[in-house]
Amino acid sequence: MKTCLECSEKIVGREDKKFCSDSCRNAYNNKINKDSTNFMRNVNNKLRKNYRILSELNTDGKSKSTKSKMLSKGFDFQFFTNILETKTGNTYYFLYDQGYRSLEDDYFMLVKKEL
């Protein structure tokens, strides 16, 4: 007889079942997939917040914004997922598919990468 991976109760039903119920399956997967530390959770929250801000400011796929506008919404310039250096020497900072690059006079070019 097989037992549930979460609560160790006996499993009734199909031979390949691993959990006795949906709630046990969800609890087990939530434990495995949760961010293991507060540091990771905080970094992921900042990345999500930055992504939401860029998505909100860049609805057309290419636009401009000011540094003060981005900061007022809570954007943190220290958190991004990758950097892209173009052949022309421009540096773009990306949060997944949303990116930005510094222009003159505290303006930023916002772009969305086509996937």
C-alpha positions in Angstrom: 0.0 0.0 0.0 1.4 3.4 -1.0 1.3 6.4 1.4 0.8 10.1 0.7 4.0 12.1 0.3 2.6 14.9 2.4 0.6 13.4 5.3 1.6 9.7 5.1 -2.0 8.5 4.9 -2.8 5.5 2.8 -3.6 6.3 -0.9 -6.8 4.8 -2.4 -7.2 4.9 -6.2 -4.9 4.8 -9.2 -1.6 2.9 -8.9 0.5 6.0 -9.8 -1.1 8.4 -7.3 1.3 10.2 -5.0 -1.1 12.1 -2.8 -4.3 11.3 -1.0 -6.0 14.6 -1.9 -5.6 17.9 -3.9 -4.9 19.7 -0.7 -2.0 17.4 0.2 -0.6 17.8 -3.4 -0.9 21.6 -3.2 0.7 21.7 0.3 3.6 19.5 -0.8 4.3 21.5 -4.0 4.0 24.8 -2.1 6.7 23.7 0.4 9.0 22.6 -2.4 8.5 25.7 -4.6 8.5 28.4 -2.0 11.4 30.9 -1.9 13.8 29.3 0.6 15.0 32.5 2.3 13.7 36.0 2.9 16.6 37.4 0.8 15.3 35.5 -2.3 11.7 36.5 -1.6 12.7 40.1 -1.3 14.8 40.1 -4.5 12.0 38.4 -6.4 9.5 40.9 -5.1 11.7 43.8 -6.3 12.1 42.2 -9.7 8.3 41.8 -10.0 7.7 45.4 -8.9 10.2 46.7 -11.4 8.6 44.6 -14.1 5.1 45.9 -13.3 6.4 49.5 -13.4 8.1 49.1 -16.8 5.0 47.3 -18.2 2.8 50.2 -16.9 5.0 52.9 -18.4 5.7 51.1 -21.7 2.3 50.0 -23.0 3.3 50.6 -26.7 6.5 48.5 -26.7 8.8 51.6 -27.1 8.5 54.8 -25.1 10.3 57.3 -22.9 10.1 58.1 -19.2 11.9 60.2 -16.7 14.0 58.9 -13.9 11.9 60.8 -11.4 8.7 59.3 -12.7 10.2 55.8 -12.4 11.5 56.5 -8.9 8.2 57.9 -7.8 6.5 54.6 -8.7 9.1 52.8 -6.6 11.5 51.6 -9.4 14.8 50.3 -8.0 17.6 50.6 -10.6 19.7 48.0 -8.7 17.5 45.1 -9.7 17.3 43.7 -13.2 17.6 40.3 -14.8 20.1 40.8 -17.6 22.1 43.4 -19.6 22.2 43.7 -23.3 25.1 45.5 -25.1 24.2 46.5 -28.6 26.7 46.7 -31.6 26.4 50.5 -31.4 27.6 50.5 -27.8 24.2 51.1 -26.1 23.6 49.3 -22.8 20.0 48.1 -22.1 19.0 46.7 -18.7 16.2 44.1 -18.8 13.6 42.7 -16.5 12.7 39.6 -18.5 11.3 41.1 -21.7 10.9 44.8 -20.5 14.1 46.9 -20.8 15.4 50.4 -20.4 18.4 52.4 -21.3 19.7 55.8 -20.1 19.3 58.8 -22.3 20.3 62.4 -21.8 18.8 64.7 -19.1 17.6 61.8 -16.8 15.3 60.3 -19.6 15.1 56.6 -20.2 14.2 54.7 -23.3 11.8 51.9 -22.5 11.6 48.9 -24.8 9.9 45.5 -24.9 11.9 42.6 -26.4 9.9 40.5 -28.9 10.1 36.9 -27.8 
